[in-house]
């Protein structure tokens, strides 16, 4: 769930999705009665939507993506941080 919260917040910061789009995706999931809701689809956010991110929050997101070896996202966050 931690990773999903960072991914969701990144999508908002990078303009890849709006809050409404992220919630809409959840509305169209079909889950069988005997299954639990998939944790990786929960509408969780590392940074509260609409809130200005703190520098340490951006640093934490960068560490997460660095561990995932997703360096393009790290680069975007580095540039985003400079604009704050």
Steps between C-alpha positions, in 0.01 A plus 500: 500500500796732568622462143153555358464822702823634350403390148162675533655820634759495222226472237333809646823702526614406149160571347466140382156476662254713689355408838169430331662271242670296769171458684313417180734209428397347831131532416538271201683216674307176507573294808357153557304457822758264650793735428632793696550840341848506342729699726691648205182672380410679822461879472783576741734796467841574646437873466149622566340598167490877459766557766835658413764229546773541760863462390549197725194334342653545155829359632318194635326447167837526322649236732207270425539536123877465528448165677261405219769605250248736339748777432276697264260565786793592724615753242153650470473532879845658520395765250163541671676555833712779352181684402358493853 
